[in-house]
Amino acid sequence: MPTTDKPKILVVNDDAASLLALSSLLDQWAEETGYTVLAARSGQEALRQVLLHDFAVIILDVNMPGMDGFETAEAIHQRARSADIPIIFVTAFLADEIDRLKAYQRGAADFLFTPVIPQILHAKVSVFVALANKNEQLRRQTEKLSQRTLELTGTNERLMREIEDRQAAERKSHAKDEFLAMLGHELRNPLSAISSAAALIDMPGAHAEMASRARQIIQRQTQHLSRIVDDLLDLSRAMSGKILLARKSVDMAGLVGACLDTFRATGRTGGYRINVDLAPNWVDGDPTRLEQIATNLIDNALKYTPAGGTIDITIGAENDDVLLTVRDTGVGISSDLLPHVFDVFVQGSISLDRAQGGLGIGLSLVRRLVELHDGSVSATSSGAGEGSAFTIRLPRAEASQDQATPHARPADAVAGKPAVLLIEDNEDGREMMATMLDVYGYPVLQSADGLDGVALATAHLPNVALVDIGLPGIDGYEVARRLRANPATSAMRLIALTGYGLAEDQRRVLEAGFDMHLVKPVDIAQLLEALGELAHLPAAAG
């Protein structure tokens, strides 16, 4: 079989113009990315190419005469040597989720929708080319290890250990590949729902009830996307030791009770028997992170317990520890999975039709956050179908002497709202934030880049500036420095908007002259609270 050192990509399309366009785009990046592009005009010709070559990925048109894309994919995957070749289907649309599921069953690894966006094509192809290079590297290394085993018979035990380590690394790499595929799936689902709902709102025949339902879907799916991104970022920060805890005395009973109220308000607990026994017990911890811990455990129990099941949530004390236990009557945990349930990328049986979904990082994040609080977490289960229990142990602390109720948000009481300058280069994000502020009575000026934003601030002297850090022209840090250096704008309140929430990012923001730092996506209630807080602060130094 002819081979080259470079991975190969096969483009299959019966339309000559489309075939040429896709092949030409890929050829532009071939030298940079390191692959060879081959083309086929039909399903039969594609099968002949697969007999002659190994491919890193096949880009396959769905609508072809004779043997269509789905039939071609099925034939390719029936052959043992080509059974694992990833296939990206090119199509104008998929009618519904049933068509999408059918496509996955026929071997789809991903989709490209026409007209094809070059950057998306490049990004998706690069992933599979990188995987092919990695697999080839692993294959060669395994061959070298095997050869060394034959040559150095006196060191068999050491070599076998190296092979086992290599195999373990391959399994870990495979787990990461599965995680990335699952991440793509989890992100595409809410994005697809958001896109469809947005299109529905603009349809001429959409009545008020349909539009309202579509807006609810957009809001719910946007929150889902935010949770995915937050979990990923938090896990990364926790694993690298970059999370700083804002510790205070916290009553775990009150905190867990508030989490349950949120689940009830969103309808998540409907159909379940929820038994609660929350004895007041105090710990020294970060309320936000402790809420993440409790929310992830309760969410895990709800996801893996069928409707009609029972979930018991208890808080108690044992010696010097406060114990939070979440016990369910759900699917349980098999004995082989139980020791690894808190590892990154570990999840129960994964398939496209899993009702639970998720990325398998929630429990790993729980463990990392608990350890940051000097605590521990454990899981028990009698096996599949027998339910499971998760127990958090945290060092007990003295009850807080200051248990005053939280103050009402200052923004709620502000009469004559301060004028706000919003400097944000993302047009959609800027428009939506300005619209929401306008609804709450704030006069809003808008700017799309740093230099124009400084000019607007100098000309109109708003009370507050909301400044994105990543701006064209000059970045948000430089905007803040220039506004603070100008006597006319030096007392202006400055709030930084950024996608980064590490301690280093907060330090840079404050050093540049900002009064406050908010992490995107910013909840409107959080933004209103921030504006209210700044309204009651003494004037900034000039």
Beta strands, then each sheet from edge to edge (+ up, - down):
strand 1: 8-12
strand 2: 36-40
strand 3: 57-61
strand 4: 87-91
strand 5: 108-113
strand 6: 248-251
strand 7: 273-278
strand 8: 282-285
strand 9: 310-318
strand 10: 321-328
strand 11: 376-380
strand 12: 388-395
strand 13: 420-423
strand 14: 444-447
strand 15: 464-468
strand 16: 493-498
strand 17: 516-519
sheet 1: 2+ 1+ 3+ 4+ 5+
sheet 2: 6+ 8-
sheet 3: 7+ 9+ 10- 12+ 11-
sheet 4: 14+ 13+ 15+ 16+ 17+
end
